[in-house]
């Protein structure tokens, strides 16, 4: 990977923040966008803006073709059986909610169990708390001392009455990459469905839903160079056929009468109203861009960058990091705390140096409680980051320490 060449594709990386060259290390929150994605969205609005699946005029046909081509591109990206298994949603959060409301809410009163984990993003906890309030039990798998998923705990709490096991592929705080294939086997051996929050994995590594044998998988476009407001729910077609729609209205119907409505076919019955057409086109451009680099190359680059980051952080006194020590077992995410320095203060002082990181509970408060930390500072890298960015971060942390006398 030629990182300098990649950087040149991202206009925002030419900005200066507080008079300093921007060092962007917050891609786990949202990634930056290359000119290729920006241009694809601009081209759509300038040359083929029209609604999809409605009009027979030329613009409508072109917009529909572009929108459905985006669906095909995403299906190929994760190796879905067909594009019918791809539902466009706003983000991974909405995808999880769609499954919660359409699949599990109708059967909640029958009881059973849903299993999630302590390391989840709030979006894979809160929807299940709602389903729990409707009648399904909710259990959480713990985390081991080496920041992995407690598989012994999972085997202990799972049972034949388990309806769903839903876990993150890669933790947005710890970076931990979970053994999804092992969890999938345990879930299916116990007659449970299996769902993956892949928001932190699909942008960074090859993901094959057939090899994972997951029933549902979600991810967001904005974390993988795409625009905000577009995400993906993958679901096995057999589940989609049996699920009721999440939203009701135009375009998710075949025929409407005053007393009865016939719903559209999968996947369109889950995409009510005018969809985010430009978002889907932008997402396709993002996937095309990442495919040209190659996801194996992306993963290799990020593993090297993570290894380098962990090595440099290990030299910092009074700085605690969280997550596996082995770079091959984690994503390019380094969460840390500086002794006697609040993460918000650290992030603000780094921002003065042009370095953008995340601070706070990272939408993972149960995990923060397990870590014994109210908040963390988090640096997360991507294809446009290199050792120079890590060096700038480490140097910035040293400045913060000096300011606080740490």
DARA-V991354 format. One record per backbone hydrogen bond with DSSP energy under -0.5 kcal/mol. CO is the residue of the C=O (numbers start at 1). NH is the residue of the N-H. If there is no record, write none. Layout:
BEGIN
CO_NH / CO_NH
END
This chain:
BEGIN
1_3 / 2_6 / 3_7 / 4_8 / 6_9 / 7_10 / 9_11 / 9_35 / 10_13 / 11_14 / 12_15 / 15_22 / 16_18 / 17_20 / 20_17 / 22_24 / 23_25 / 23_356 / 25_380 / 26_29 / 26_30 / 34_37 / 34_38 / 35_39 / 36_40 / 37_41 / 38_42 / 39_43 / 40_44 / 41_45 / 42_46 / 43_47 / 44_48 / 57_61 / 58_62 / 59_63 / 60_64 / 61_65 / 62_66 / 63_67 / 64_68 / 65_69 / 66_70 / 67_71 / 68_72 / 69_73 / 70_74 / 71_75 / 72_76 / 73_77 / 74_78 / 75_80 / 76_79 / 78_209 / 82_85 / 83_86 / 85_87 / 85_235 / 87_233 / 89_231 / 91_95 / 92_96 / 93_97 / 94_98 / 95_99 / 96_100 / 97_101 / 98_102 / 99_103 / 99_104 / 100_105 / 102_244 / 104_107 / 104_108 / 105_108 / 107_110 / 108_111 / 112_137 / 113_163 / 113_164 / 114_139 / 115_166 / 116_141 / 117_120 / 121_124 / 122_125 / 122_126 / 125_129 / 126_130 / 127_131 / 128_132 / 129_133 / 130_134 / 131_134 / 131_136 / 132_135 / 137_114 / 139_116 / 141_118 / 142_150 / 144_147 / 148_144 / 149_151 / 150_154 / 151_155 / 152_156 / 153_157 / 154_158 / 159_162 / 161_113 / 163_193 / 164_115 / 165_195 / 167_197 / 169_178 / 171_175 / 175_331 / 176_171 / 176_178 / 178_180 / 179_183 / 180_184 / 181_185 / 182_186 / 183_187 / 184_188 / 185_189 / 186_190 / 187_190 / 187_192 / 188_191 / 193_165 / 194_215 / 194_216 / 195_167 / 196_198 / 196_218 / 197_169 / 197_170 / 198_201 / 198_202 / 201_204 / 201_205 / 207_209 / 208_212 / 209_213 / 209_214 / 215_236 / 216_196 / 217_234 / 218_198 / 219_232 / 220_223 / 221_224 / 221_226 / 222_31 / 227_230 / 230_221 / 230_222 / 231_89 / 232_219 / 232_234 / 233_87 / 234_217 / 236_239 / 236_240 / 237_241 / 238_242 / 239_243 / 249_252 / 250_273 / 252_264 / 255_262 / 260_257 / 261_263 / 262_254 / 262_255 / 265_269 / 267_270 / 268_271 / 275_277 / 276_280 / 277_281 / 278_282 / 279_283 / 280_284 / 281_285 / 282_286 / 283_287 / 284_288 / 285_289 / 286_290 / 287_291 / 288_292 / 289_293 / 290_294 / 294_298 / 295_299 / 296_300 / 297_301 / 298_302 / 299_303 / 300_304 / 301_305 / 302_306 / 303_307 / 304_308 / 305_309 / 306_310 / 307_311 / 308_312 / 309_313 / 310_314 / 312_315 / 313_316 / 315_317 / 316_319 / 318_339 / 320_337 / 322_335 / 325_327 / 326_329 / 327_330 / 329_177 / 331_333 / 332_381 / 333_335 / 334_379 / 335_322 / 336_377 / 337_320 / 338_341 / 341_338 / 342_345 / 342_346 / 343_347 / 344_348 / 345_349 / 346_350 / 347_351 / 348_352 / 349_353 / 350_353 / 350_355 / 351_354 / 354_23 / 354_356 / 355_357 / 356_25 / 358_378 / 360_376 / 361_364 / 363_122 / 364_368 / 365_369 / 366_370 / 367_371 / 368_372 / 368_373 / 376_360 / 377_336 / 378_358 / 379_334 / 380_27 / 382_385 / 386_389 / 386_390 / 387_391 / 388_392 / 389_393 / 390_394 / 391_395 / 392_396 / 393_397 / 394_398 / 395_399 / 396_400 / 397_401 / 398_402 / 399_403 / 400_404 / 401_405 / 401_406 / 402_405
END
